[in-house]
């Protein structure tokens, strides 16, 4: 904005704020809605994508681990079918079987042993000293002797290191034999360690007692009741993969993807912090927020700039309109002066005629030489006093006329309205006589002061009086102007008993250029000017009329208070903008 422009009034500053808020609301509402809907749709889509990806990942590794376990069971089963139990106790026989397993399938098989029905290991090959080891009380042996094929949980056992056993039961000569092989824990653990995504994603395996079957990369204690629900949910609903989002033991919101292994005895769990899993979503949200903030700043800046510019234009337009209104008021005053001219001329003509007559009488006295005695001198003094009196009378009449006709002064001042009404009535009295109208006043004494433009209010009353006199020009009648205080306002009435205004015209009489007078007899601006002036002063003007009964204009002007001028300024600017 131009820094040389004068500061805006409180009303225009308020208008600027309202426009800025309106533009911001109109701009931000669709922006927020669209951004919110897009982010919500993107968030839902991204969640579905992440869930689907993690579910597919866990399901794939579940299949790989189950396949690994099934494959090792089949390896031992094939080996068990080829074992000669008559020669099993001979040295080197079981070692040859272990060597064939390791050469075919790698070091995943750590050792190999044969256990009889009583739980004694009768043959062993491997790096540990486990010949003749007794497993009768071992939990895995009790379960294995009851099943054709068995895979144990991970345990320490006699060797003191984590491992698990794959066992196949065979019957020979009426006795049950267990062919068992130990699976390399590190090789099995690597299958689970491969399940890594992001910085916090990792996998681990639990049994139904909540014990780790693999070594997790992060230390934590599993909550048995939660994982028990995973076991139950997957078993009951027949689901391959279960995905949940909840707080972990440290209070971090995390994703848990679980699947059953080993026929439902083990639970494969993939855990990842939600912030890590949805990092791409969070990055997208941050970028959207940055663009939203930048867009918001641009909207606010544009709203402030545009609103300020528009309000400046409105203020300039209002100023131009105010100047135009003043010119219209001046034109109306000139028209009023023309309407008063005949009465004013008659008012001046009477004292001038008296002055001429007295001057002629003095001249006659002088020609007759009648100025030598005291009586003649007194007659001279009387005639001169009469001329002086009538001259003052002419001066007062012309002063009132010039006071009214001078350029309108819209400055606000405090004054008592009764005196102003009496001045206007005095100016219009002679014209009222010519129109055969009885012009009277009924003013409440000691009315409180109002704060308004003296000349503009003078123009209002003169317009109303002239309109009433025009209406009663042919018929005559009465015109009464009253003023009284009522509820913090001055109520002024201009009532006549003229022909009245048709009901169809009442709604339009304050419209600019609307007139019922013949062409050339009126501009249609008088009542419009009155309406604008009264509204600007913070007052109201209304009309009541009935045909053949008369017309009454009621004007309400607020009594002067500390905030009268400020309130009137706001009302005036608001009315002008509207």
PADO-777590 format. One line per 10 residues: their letters; for each residue z, x, y of C-alpha. Coordinates in nm, 4 decimals, padded with zeros to 6 digits. Layout:
REM residues N
a = Z X Y ~ ...
END
This chain:
REM residues 578
xxxxxxxxxx = 00.0000 00.0000 00.0000 ~ -00.0485 00.0979 00.3598 ~ 00.2700 00.2607 00.4862 ~ 00.1929 00.1494 00.8402 ~ 00.2309 -00.2176 00.7485 ~ 00.5541 -00.3837 00.8644 ~ 00.8211 -00.4507 00.6007 ~ 00.7976 -00.7825 00.4193 ~ 01.0423 -01.0646 00.4856 ~ 01.2992 -01.1639 00.2192
xxxxxxxxxx = 01.0749 -01.4495 00.1079 ~ 00.7750 -01.2257 00.0452 ~ 00.9920 -00.9698 -00.1322 ~ 01.1195 -01.2519 -00.3528 ~ 00.7614 -01.3724 -00.4050 ~ 00.6590 -01.0186 -00.5020 ~ 00.9384 -00.9975 -00.7574 ~ 00.8475 -01.3372 -00.9028 ~ 00.4808 -01.2420 -00.9274 ~ 00.5669 -00.9108 -01.0927
xxxxxxxxxx = 00.7885 -01.0912 -01.3452 ~ 00.5211 -01.3554 -01.4078 ~ 00.2482 -01.0956 -01.4640 ~ 00.4797 -00.8974 -01.6913 ~ 00.5730 -01.2051 -01.8953 ~ 00.2094 -01.3131 -01.9263 ~ 00.1037 -00.9602 -02.0228 ~ 00.3948 -00.8631 -02.2468 ~ 00.4183 -01.1901 -02.4420 ~ 00.0827 -01.1608 -02.6247
xxxxxxxxxx = 00.1258 -00.7840 -02.6443 ~ 00.4660 -00.8170 -02.8120 ~ 00.3455 -01.0967 -03.0413 ~ 00.0306 -00.9123 -03.1496 ~ 00.2134 -00.5811 -03.1911 ~ 00.4948 -00.7484 -03.3831 ~ 00.2565 -00.9366 -03.6135 ~ 00.0452 -00.6266 -03.6792 ~ 00.3504 -00.4079 -03.7450 ~ 00.5013 -00.6742 -03.9709
xxxxxxxxxx = 00.1779 -00.7080 -04.1688 ~ 00.1389 -00.3312 -04.1850 ~ 00.5033 -00.2922 -04.2915 ~ 00.4652 -00.5509 -04.5683 ~ 00.1407 -00.3939 -04.6838 ~ 00.2893 -00.0442 -04.6767 ~ 00.5989 -00.1560 -04.8690 ~ 00.3783 -00.3135 -05.1343 ~ 00.1688 00.0013 -05.1479 ~ 00.4739 00.2289 -05.1846
xxxxxxxxxx = 00.6329 00.0015 -05.4454 ~ 00.3087 -00.0149 -05.6424 ~ 00.2617 00.3620 -05.6235 ~ 00.6182 00.4408 -05.7313 ~ 00.6074 00.1772 -06.0037 ~ 00.2842 00.3270 -06.1362 ~ 00.4313 00.6773 -06.1156 ~ 00.7479 00.5890 -06.3064 ~ 00.5542 00.3846 -06.5629 ~ 00.3182 00.6761 -06.6220
xxxxxxxxxx = 00.6061 00.9201 -06.6765 ~ 00.7866 00.6681 -06.8951 ~ 00.4801 00.6574 -07.1172 ~ 00.4552 01.0375 -07.1166 ~ 00.8221 01.0813 -07.2137 ~ 00.8080 00.8119 -07.4811 ~ 00.4896 00.9687 -07.6127 ~ 00.6619 01.3079 -07.6170 ~ 00.9569 01.1717 -07.8147 ~ 00.7351 00.9754 -08.0544
xxxxxxxxxx = 00.5167 01.2784 -08.1064 ~ 00.8166 01.4989 -08.1939 ~ 00.9458 01.2353 -08.4332 ~ 00.6063 01.2251 -08.6072 ~ 00.6005 01.6037 -08.6237 ~ 00.9345 01.6124 -08.8042 ~ 00.8347 01.3162 -09.0219 ~ 00.5191 01.4961 -09.1328 ~ 00.7230 01.8058 -09.2031 ~ 00.9808 01.6033 -09.3996
xxxxxxxxxx = 00.7092 01.4653 -09.6256 ~ 00.6083 01.8191 -09.7263 ~ 00.9548 01.9638 -09.7920 ~ 01.0390 02.0584 -10.1530 ~ 01.4068 01.9766 -10.1782 ~ 01.4319 02.1803 -10.5088 ~ 01.3547 02.4995 -10.3195 ~ 01.5105 02.4070 -09.9865 ~ 01.8148 02.6266 -10.0322 ~ 01.6067 02.9388 -10.1126
xxxxxxxxxx = 01.6045 03.1983 -09.8317 ~ 01.3080 03.1840 -09.5945 ~ 01.1774 02.8435 -09.7006 ~ 01.3109 02.6450 -09.4001 ~ 01.2304 02.9386 -09.1719 ~ 00.8643 02.9150 -09.2755 ~ 00.8677 02.5424 -09.1871 ~ 01.0168 02.6173 -08.8409 ~ 00.7574 02.8901 -08.7864 ~ 00.4758 02.6451 -08.8636
xxxxxxxxxx = 00.6242 02.3923 -08.6169 ~ 00.6584 02.6477 -08.3401 ~ 00.3115 02.7921 -08.3963 ~ 00.1625 02.4409 -08.3806 ~ 00.3688 02.2863 -08.1041 ~ 00.5271 02.5744 -07.9175 ~ 00.8891 02.6603 -07.8584 ~ 00.9828 02.2991 -07.7889 ~ 01.1423 02.3028 -08.1378 ~ 01.4448 02.5324 -08.1111
xxxxxxxxxx = 01.5727 02.5182 -08.4677 ~ 01.5380 02.3232 -08.7900 ~ 01.7939 02.2166 -09.0500 ~ 01.8470 02.0051 -09.3615 ~ 02.1710 01.8097 -09.3979 ~ 02.2836 01.6443 -09.7162 ~ 02.4407 01.3035 -09.7543 ~ 02.7896 01.4464 -09.7118 ~ 02.7041 01.5888 -09.3694 ~ 02.6771 01.9562 -09.4725
xxxxxxxxxx = 02.3796 02.1523 -09.3448 ~ 02.2428 02.3125 -09.6613 ~ 01.9507 02.4903 -09.4938 ~ 01.9020 02.6177 -09.1395 ~ 01.6550 02.8228 -08.9373 ~ 01.7064 02.9078 -08.5746 ~ 01.8792 03.1305 -08.3212 ~ 02.2305 02.9952 -08.3865 ~ 02.4768 03.0630 -08.6656 ~ 02.4851 02.7086 -08.8021
xxxxxxxxxx = 02.4409 02.7658 -09.1767 ~ 02.6665 02.5342 -09.3759 ~ 02.7692 02.3544 -09.0552 ~ 02.9533 02.0281 -09.1191 ~ 02.8238 01.7216 -08.9276 ~ 03.0037 01.4512 -09.1209 ~ 03.2060 01.3486 -08.8172 ~ 02.9246 01.3953 -08.5628 ~ 02.8142 01.0768 -08.3908 ~ 02.4462 01.1605 -08.4245
xxxxxxxxxx = 02.4797 01.2111 -08.8015 ~ 02.6511 00.8753 -08.8506 ~ 02.3640 00.7022 -08.6720 ~ 02.0898 00.9135 -08.8284 ~ 02.2066 00.8493 -09.1866 ~ 02.1648 00.4778 -09.1168 ~ 01.8076 00.5028 -08.9794 ~ 01.4744 00.6288 -09.1030 ~ 01.4087 00.7949 -08.7685 ~ 01.6621 00.8814 -08.5024
xxxxxxxxxx = 01.6671 01.0539 -08.1638 ~ 02.0119 01.1408 -08.0362 ~ 02.1485 01.1481 -07.6843 ~ 02.1874 01.4820 -07.5104 ~ 02.5152 01.6502 -07.6085 ~ 02.6738 01.9963 -07.6294 ~ 02.7643 01.9995 -08.0003 ~ 02.8654 02.3111 -08.1904 ~ 02.6373 02.5391 -07.9896 ~ 02.7995 02.4506 -07.6570
xxxxxxxxxx = 02.4749 02.3918 -07.4628 ~ 02.2948 02.0642 -07.3835 ~ 02.0418 01.9577 -07.6461 ~ 01.9357 01.6551 -07.8458 ~ 01.8286 01.6084 -08.2025 ~ 01.5369 01.4371 -08.3702 ~ 01.6197 01.3401 -08.7245 ~ 01.4220 01.1924 -09.0162 ~ 01.5957 01.0503 -09.3220 ~ 01.4472 01.1149 -09.6688
xxxxxxxxxx = 01.5701 01.0049 -10.0134 ~ 01.5414 01.2465 -10.3045 ~ 01.6925 01.2052 -10.6492 ~ 01.8993 00.9118 -10.5270 ~ 02.0539 01.1033 -10.2377 ~ 01.9885 01.0773 -09.8657 ~ 01.8805 01.3876 -09.6785 ~ 01.8479 01.4423 -09.3053 ~ 01.5804 01.6732 -09.1711 ~ 01.6852 01.7505 -08.8137
xxxxxxxxxx = 01.5251 01.9536 -08.5368 ~ 01.6671 02.0493 -08.2004 ~ 01.4393 01.9896 -07.9006 ~ 01.4387 02.2502 -07.6209 ~ 01.6320 02.0848 -07.3359 ~ 01.4534 02.2830 -07.0632 ~ 01.1095 02.1778 -07.1884 ~ 01.2198 01.8141 -07.1985 ~ 01.3890 01.8416 -06.8591 ~ 01.0669 01.9724 -06.7023
xxxxxxxxxx = 00.8946 01.6463 -06.7969 ~ 01.1361 01.4626 -06.5684 ~ 01.1476 01.7270 -06.2955 ~ 00.7742 01.6727 -06.2378 ~ 00.8537 01.3311 -06.0898 ~ 00.8895 01.4533 -05.7304 ~ 00.7587 01.2883 -05.4115 ~ 00.8512 01.3831 -05.0576 ~ 01.1694 01.5697 -04.9758 ~ 01.4231 01.3424 -05.1454
xxxxxxxxxx = 01.2374 01.1864 -05.4365 ~ 01.3521 01.2936 -05.7849 ~ 01.4009 01.1469 -06.1341 ~ 01.6685 01.1590 -06.4003 ~ 01.7528 00.9923 -06.7319 ~ 02.0767 00.8127 -06.8203 ~ 02.2044 00.6657 -07.1444 ~ 02.3858 00.3350 -07.1681 ~ 02.7197 00.5062 -07.1027 ~ 02.5925 00.6370 -06.7688
xxxxxxxxxx = 02.5669 00.9990 -06.8924 ~ 02.2852 01.2231 -06.7736 ~ 02.0219 01.3052 -07.0342 ~ 01.8488 01.5440 -06.7942 ~ 01.9778 01.7676 -06.5198 ~ 01.9110 01.6063 -06.1756 ~ 01.8122 01.8388 -05.8913 ~ 02.0815 01.6824 -05.6680 ~ 02.4438 01.6541 -05.7714 ~ 02.5865 01.3021 -05.7670
xxxxxxxxxx = 02.7921 01.0721 -05.9865 ~ 02.6055 00.7653 -06.1170 ~ 02.7674 00.4227 -06.0752 ~ 02.7863 00.2806 -06.4271 ~ 02.8009 -00.0905 -06.3357 ~ 02.4851 -00.0696 -06.1238 ~ 02.2855 00.1082 -06.3939 ~ 02.4191 -00.1324 -06.6538 ~ 02.2579 -00.4121 -06.4528 ~ 01.9283 -00.2175 -06.4599
xxxxxxxxxx = 01.9502 -00.1991 -06.8395 ~ 02.0294 -00.5703 -06.8608 ~ 01.7610 -00.6789 -06.6122 ~ 01.4833 -00.4791 -06.7783 ~ 01.5852 -00.5954 -07.1255 ~ 01.6360 -00.9617 -07.0334 ~ 01.3231 -01.0057 -06.8231 ~ 01.0993 -00.7876 -07.0366 ~ 00.9924 -00.5892 -06.7326 ~ 00.8469 -00.2430 -06.7681
xxxxxxxxxx = 00.9547 -00.1290 -06.4207 ~ 01.2313 -00.2509 -06.1883 ~ 01.2273 -00.1596 -05.8160 ~ 01.5290 -00.2102 -05.5901 ~ 01.6313 -00.0936 -05.2463 ~ 02.0029 -00.0443 -05.1869 ~ 02.2661 00.1927 -05.0493 ~ 02.3526 00.4900 -05.2648 ~ 02.7015 00.6371 -05.3088 ~ 02.6676 00.8270 -04.9787
xxxxxxxxxx = 02.5703 00.5144 -04.7872 ~ 02.2036 00.6135 -04.7595 ~ 01.9499 00.3371 -04.8057 ~ 01.7379 00.4391 -05.1022 ~ 01.4697 00.3165 -05.3391 ~ 01.5504 00.2993 -05.7107 ~ 01.2660 00.2652 -05.9606 ~ 01.3798 00.2339 -06.3230 ~ 01.2201 00.1966 -06.6660 ~ 01.3602 00.1915 -07.0219
xxxxxxxxxx = 01.2986 00.4831 -07.2606 ~ 01.3576 00.5453 -07.6286 ~ 01.3532 00.1807 -07.7274 ~ 01.5928 00.0789 -07.4534 ~ 01.8603 00.3439 -07.5176 ~ 01.7714 00.5549 -07.2151 ~ 01.6955 00.4641 -06.8542 ~ 01.4464 00.6640 -06.6500 ~ 01.5432 00.6372 -06.2817 ~ 01.3468 00.7574 -05.9839
xxxxxxxxxx = 01.5450 00.7745 -05.6594 ~ 01.4148 00.8413 -05.3065 ~ 01.5635 00.7832 -04.9631 ~ 01.3910 00.4874 -04.7965 ~ 01.3372 00.6878 -04.4780 ~ 01.1492 00.9474 -04.6834 ~ 00.9559 00.6950 -04.8903 ~ 00.8464 00.5056 -04.5785 ~ 00.8044 00.8090 -04.3526 ~ 00.4374 00.7259 -04.2920
xxxxxxxxxx = 00.5401 00.3748 -04.1883 ~ 00.8081 00.5120 -03.9554 ~ 00.5577 00.7561 -03.8026 ~ 00.3130 00.4713 -03.7473 ~ 00.5900 00.2630 -03.5913 ~ 00.6849 00.5505 -03.3596 ~ 00.3218 00.5945 -03.2553 ~ 00.2924 00.2188 -03.1972 ~ 00.6153 00.2266 -02.9952 ~ 00.4854 00.5160 -02.7838
xxxxxxxxxx = 00.1625 00.3288 -02.7133 ~ 00.3627 00.0132 -02.6462 ~ 00.5843 00.1959 -02.3951 ~ 00.2847 00.3612 -02.2285 ~ 00.1060 00.0263 -02.2176 ~ 00.4211 -00.1366 -02.0825 ~ 00.4502 00.1263 -01.8085 ~ 00.0846 00.0697 -01.7202 ~ 00.1384 -00.3091 -01.7145 ~ 00.4467 -00.2765 -01.4936
xxxxxxxxxx = 00.2711 -00.0383 -01.2569 ~ -00.0342 -00.2624 -01.2389 ~ 00.1833 -00.5722 -01.1940 ~ 00.3745 -00.4103 -00.9074 ~ 00.0566 -00.2837 -00.7426 ~ -00.1410 -00.6062 -00.7805 ~ 00.1515 -00.8286 -00.6829 ~ 00.2260 -00.6184 -00.3782 ~ -00.1379 -00.6262 -00.2750 ~ -00.1685 -01.0012 -00.3286
xxxxxxxxxx = 00.1549 -01.0737 -00.1413 ~ 00.0357 -00.8566 00.1485 ~ -00.2818 -01.0612 00.1575 ~ -00.0803 -01.3829 00.1418 ~ 00.1441 -01.2589 00.4225 ~ -00.1614 -01.1686 00.6305 ~ -00.3184 -01.5071 00.5568 ~ 00.0061 -01.6821 00.6477 ~ 00.0207 -01.4880 00.9743 ~ -00.3379 -01.5836 01.0536
xxxxxxxxxx = -00.2611 -01.9435 00.9634 ~ 00.0452 -01.9356 01.1876 ~ -00.1667 -01.8069 01.4747 ~ -00.4224 -02.0783 01.4051 ~ -00.1467 -02.3385 01.3973 ~ -00.0247 -02.2150 01.7343 ~ -00.3768 -02.2488 01.8701 ~ -00.3983 -02.6007 01.7275 ~ -00.0639 -02.6804 01.8897 ~ -00.1922 -02.5468 02.2219
xxxxxxxxxx = -00.5000 -02.7643 02.1846 ~ -00.2771 -03.0606 02.1106 ~ -00.0683 -02.9834 02.4156 ~ -00.3767 -02.9741 02.6355 ~ -00.4786 -03.3093 02.4903 ~ -00.1303 -03.4411 02.5638 ~ -00.1511 -03.3106 02.9191 ~ -00.4770 -03.5003 02.9580 ~ -00.3088 -03.8173 02.8302 ~ -00.0221 -03.7628 03.0758
xxxxxxxxxx = -00.2518 -03.6847 03.3660 ~ -00.2811 -04.0414 03.4953 ~ 00.0952 -04.0952 03.4940 ~ 00.1666 -03.7551 03.6464 ~ -00.0922 -03.8170 03.9175 ~ 00.0766 -04.1455 04.0090 ~ 00.4195 -03.9777 04.0026 ~ 00.3002 -03.7137 04.2478 ~ 00.0982 -03.9628 04.4542 ~ 00.4080 -04.1639 04.5596
xxxxxxxxxx = 00.6081 -03.8759 04.7149 ~ 00.2886 -03.7314 04.8676 ~ 00.2110 -04.0705 05.0316 ~ 00.5643 -04.0807 05.1737 ~ 00.5268 -03.7275 05.3018 ~ 00.1932 -03.8107 05.4697 ~ 00.3423 -04.1242 05.6253 ~ 00.6440 -03.9355 05.7589 ~ 00.4220 -03.6570 05.8918 ~ 00.2048 -03.9143 06.0727
xxxxxxxxxx = 00.5154 -04.0782 06.2222 ~ 00.6353 -03.7409 06.3509 ~ 00.2963 -03.6793 06.5098 ~ 00.3063 -04.0197 06.6828 ~ 00.6529 -03.9448 06.8156 ~ 00.5415 -03.6120 06.9493 ~ 00.2351 -03.7607 07.1192 ~ 00.4566 -04.0212 07.2873 ~ 00.6904 -03.7488 07.4031 ~ 00.9779 -03.9131 07.2189
xxxxxxxxxx = 01.1794 -03.6019 07.1455 ~ 01.3876 -03.5633 07.4565 ~ 01.6848 -03.7879 07.3754 ~ 01.9344 -03.7636 07.0889 ~ 01.8013 -04.0677 06.9012 ~ 01.4557 -03.9194 06.8822 ~ 01.5952 -03.5930 06.7548 ~ 01.7832 -03.7771 06.4775 ~ 01.4612 -03.9590 06.3857 ~ 01.2873 -03.6226 06.3644
xxxxxxxxxx = 01.5639 -03.4895 06.1351 ~ 01.5446 -03.7977 05.9141 ~ 01.1656 -03.7671 05.8775 ~ 01.1887 -03.3952 05.7994 ~ 01.4621 -03.4559 05.5402 ~ 01.2441 -03.7220 05.3815 ~ 00.9495 -03.4807 05.3658 ~ 01.1762 -03.2121 05.2140 ~ 01.3124 -03.4572 04.9558 ~ 00.9705 -03.5762 04.8505
xxxxxxxxxx = 00.8476 -03.2166 04.8340 ~ 01.1306 -03.1297 04.5963 ~ 01.0379 -03.4354 04.3914 ~ 00.6785 -03.3121 04.3650 ~ 00.8039 -02.9672 04.2751 ~ 01.0185 -03.1059 03.9901 ~ 00.7291 -03.3105 03.8534 ~ 00.4887 -03.0157 03.8595 ~ 00.7586 -02.7878 03.7134 ~ 00.8060 -03.0203 03.4160
xxxxxxxxxx = 00.4317 -03.0408 03.3647 ~ 00.3857 -02.6640 03.3899 ~ 00.6832 -02.6080 03.1587 ~ 00.5207 -02.8264 02.8972 ~ 00.1688 -02.6945 02.9496 ~ 00.2575 -02.3262 02.9378 ~ 00.1694 -02.1338 02.6156 ~ 00.3825 -02.2384 02.3195 ~ 00.6775 -02.0101 02.2593 ~ 00.7731 -02.0200 01.8891
xxxxxxxxxx = 01.0844 -01.8103 01.9344 ~ 01.3947 -01.9563 01.7726 ~ 01.6803 -02.0481 02.0039 ~ 01.9905 -02.2637 01.9946 ~ 01.9927 -02.5768 02.2070 ~ 02.1144 -02.9368 02.2207 ~ 01.8326 -03.1683 02.1266 ~ 01.9398 -03.4573 02.3513 ~ 01.8325 -03.2735 02.6670 ~ 01.4921 -03.1961 02.5178
xxxxxxxxxx = 01.4364 -03.5628 02.4267 ~ 01.5286 -03.6698 02.7809 ~ 01.2787 -03.4213 02.9284 ~ 00.9961 -03.5509 02.7087 ~ 01.0896 -03.9129 02.7886 ~ 01.0810 -03.8310 03.1612 ~ 00.7312 -03.6858 03.1247 ~ 00.6100 -03.9932 02.9374 ~ 00.7890 -04.2572 03.1474 ~ 00.5026 -04.3203 03.3908
xxxxxxxxxx = 00.2427 -04.3533 03.1180 ~ 00.4758 -04.5960 02.9368 ~ 00.4814 -04.8129 03.2515 ~ 00.1020 -04.8192 03.2646 ~ 00.0946 -04.9232 02.8949 ~ 00.3526 -05.1964 02.9629 ~ 00.5915 -05.0285 02.7202 ~ 00.9661 -05.0167 02.7711 ~ 01.0707 -04.6618 02.6846 ~ 01.4425 -04.6270 02.6072
xxxxxxxxxx = 01.6754 -04.3742 02.4496 ~ 01.9885 -04.4097 02.2390 ~ 02.1368 -04.0628 02.2011 ~ 02.4741 -03.9843 02.0505 ~ 02.6752 -03.7801 02.3015 ~ 02.7646 -03.4155 02.2314 ~ 02.5246 -03.3639 01.9427 ~ 02.5687 -03.0261 01.7688 ~ 02.3189 -02.7529 01.8482 ~ 02.0147 -02.6882 01.6369
xxxxxxxxxx = 01.8292 -02.3602 01.5909 ~ 01.4566 -02.4150 01.6462 ~ 01.1595 -02.3538 01.8760 ~ 01.2116 -02.5527 02.1967 ~ 00.8433 -02.5824 02.2874 ~ 00.7297 -02.6709 01.9327 ~ 00.9885 -02.9471 01.9029 ~ 00.8875 -03.0718 02.2478 ~ 00.5322 -03.0990 02.1177 ~ 00.6506 -03.3032 01.8156
xxxxxxxxxx = 00.8250 -03.5700 02.0246 ~ 00.5401 -03.5876 02.2763 ~ 00.2864 -03.6423 01.9965 ~ 00.4964 -03.9197 01.8420 ~ 00.5508 -04.0897 02.1807 ~ 00.1808 -04.0684 02.2737 ~ 00.0813 -04.2121 01.9334 ~ 00.3184 -04.5053 01.9849 ~ 00.1908 -04.5650 02.3404 ~ -00.1692 -04.5541 02.2142
xxxxxxxxxx = -00.0852 -04.8121 01.9467 ~ 00.0771 -05.0475 02.2029 ~ -00.1665 -04.9787 02.4901 ~ -00.3162 -05.3292 02.4801 ~ -00.0166 -05.5312 02.3653 ~ 00.2800 -05.3571 02.5241 ~ 00.6195 -05.3496 02.3579 ~ 00.9282 -05.1383 02.3221 ~ 00.9719 -04.7783 02.2147 ~ 01.3167 -04.6431 02.1362
xxxxxxxxxx = 01.4123 -04.2855 02.0659 ~ 01.7495 -04.2358 01.8978 ~ 01.9444 -03.9339 01.7795 ~ 02.2685 -03.9045 01.5866 ~ 02.4480 -03.6663 01.3538 ~ 02.4465 -03.7502 00.9844 ~ 02.5670 -03.5311 00.6919 ~ 02.5088 -03.1929 00.8538 ~ 02.1765 -03.3021 01.0015 ~ 02.0455 -03.4527 01.3223
xxxxxxxxxx = 01.8654 -03.7798 01.2462 ~ 01.6069 -03.8642 01.5139 ~ 01.4236 -04.1949 01.5121 ~ 01.1083 -04.2842 01.7065 ~ 01.0711 -04.6616 01.6587 ~ 00.8206 -04.9029 01.8143 ~ 00.7373 -05.2687 01.7629 ~ 00.3642 -05.2161 01.7768 ~ 00.0950 -05.3359 01.5336 ~ 00.2118 -05.1047 01.2518
xxxxxxxxxx = 00.0148 -04.8880 01.0076 ~ -00.1729 -05.0328 00.7073 ~ -00.0069 -04.9454 00.3773 ~ -00.3241 -04.7769 00.2511 ~ -00.3064 -04.5240 00.5364 ~ 00.0642 -04.4357 00.5113 ~ 00.0113 -04.1744 00.2395 ~ -00.2512 -03.9941 00.4486 ~ -00.1247 -03.9996 00.8046 ~ 00.0094 -03.6430 00.7836
xxxxxxxxxx = -00.3205 -03.5086 00.6435 ~ -00.5138 -03.2862 00.8847 ~ -00.8064 -03.4572 01.0631 ~ -00.7088 -03.8025 00.9385 ~ -00.7133 -04.0532 01.2242 ~ -00.7613 -04.4259 01.2707 ~ -00.8587 -04.3887 01.6368 ~ -01.2196 -04.4387 01.7480 ~ -01.4537 -04.1386 01.7343 ~ -01.3855 -03.9097 02.0293
xxxxxxxxxx = -01.0399 -04.0537 02.0920 ~ -00.8374 -03.8374 01.8508 ~ -00.8577 -03.5180 01.6469 ~ -00.6352 -03.6264 01.3594 ~ -00.4216 -03.3162 01.4065 ~ -00.1223 -03.4579 01.5963 ~ 00.0858 -03.5817 01.3020 ~ -00.0275 -03.2879 01.0859 ~ 00.1037 -03.0525 01.3541 ~ 00.4317 -03.2466 01.3684
xxxxxxxxxx = 00.4695 -03.2277 00.9906 ~ 00.4072 -02.8521 00.9830 ~ 00.6506 -02.7815 01.2679 ~ 00.9322 -02.9887 01.1184 ~ 00.8811 -02.8377 00.7732 ~ 00.8902 -02.4894 00.9228 ~ 01.2237 -02.5713 01.0872 ~ 01.3639 -02.6651 00.7468 ~ 01.3654 -03.0373 00.8240 ~ 01.1807 -03.3430 00.7024
xxxxxxxxxx = 00.9710 -03.6123 00.8642 ~ 00.9026 -03.9539 00.7113 ~ 00.7467 -04.2801 00.8259 ~ 00.8184 -04.6476 00.7645 ~ 00.5768 -04.9112 00.8874 ~ 00.4848 -05.2737 00.8416 ~ 00.1908 -05.4599 00.9947 ~ 00.2818 -05.6655 01.3051 ~ 00.6423 -05.5407 01.2789 ~ 00.6287 -05.1828 01.3985
xxxxxxxxxx = 00.6540 -04.8195 01.2950 ~ 00.9503 -04.5851 01.2696 ~ 00.9335 -04.2088 01.2292 ~ 01.2520 -04.0457 01.0988 ~ 01.3050 -03.6753 01.1567 ~ 01.5901 -03.4823 00.9982 ~ 01.6720 -03.1379 01.1364 ~ 01.9569 -02.9280 00.9948 ~ 02.2480 -02.8501 01.2252 ~ 02.2741 -02.4833 01.3233
xxxxxxxxxx = 02.4661 -02.2687 01.0701 ~ 02.4808 -01.8964 00.9976 ~ 02.2048 -01.9168 00.7368 ~ 01.9848 -02.1776 00.9095 ~ 01.7285 -01.9271 01.0335 ~ 01.6992 -01.7511 00.6986 ~ 01.6633 -02.0791 00.5069 ~ 01.4048 -02.2065 00.7532 ~ 01.2036 -01.8844 00.7143 ~ 01.1919 -01.9271 00.3375
xxxxxxxx = 01.0944 -02.2957 00.3607 ~ 00.8269 -02.2181 00.6180 ~ 00.6728 -01.9399 00.4110 ~ 00.6886 -02.1499 00.0952 ~ 00.5215 -02.4435 00.2660 ~ 00.2577 -02.2158 00.4101 ~ 00.1792 -02.0627 00.0732 ~ 00.1532 -02.4026 -00.0847
END
